[in-house]
Amino acid sequence: MFIGRRLDNSIYGCWSVRQPDDADHPRQEEVPDSHPDVVAFLAPTPPDPRVVADETERDACKGDGTILALINQTRAEWVTWAGTNFPTLTAAERARMGVICWMLAVAIRRLMR
């Protein structure tokens, strides 16, 4: 196994054959496949716990009819919703808030369905 190392000694790639010596492949060395650095480099990285939590929470939201009803609202329904839920805003601000909420709903629909 041939590995390429950066100046800080970390591995940036590994190959079964030596790569041409050039600026893209400096500091190559041949090591056994079982070398600890190679094993560590090729080991799968554990999933980010935040991503796992996001998936779990997204699945929970898919089963929540209240959330799905909000996501599926039309632009006009979002403007009405914002007017009802933000009464201290001016009419123009409520309309903009409704449009922003509608845009967010449209953006996340694909993830939720």
PyMOL commands that set and color helices and strands:
alter all, ss='L'
color gray80, all
select helices_A, chain A and resi 36-42+49-62+65-71+75-85+91-112
alter helices_A, ss='H'
color red, helices_A
select strands_A, chain A and resi 2-5+11-15+28-30
alter strands_A, ss='S'
color yellow, strands_A
deselect
rebuild
show_as cartoon
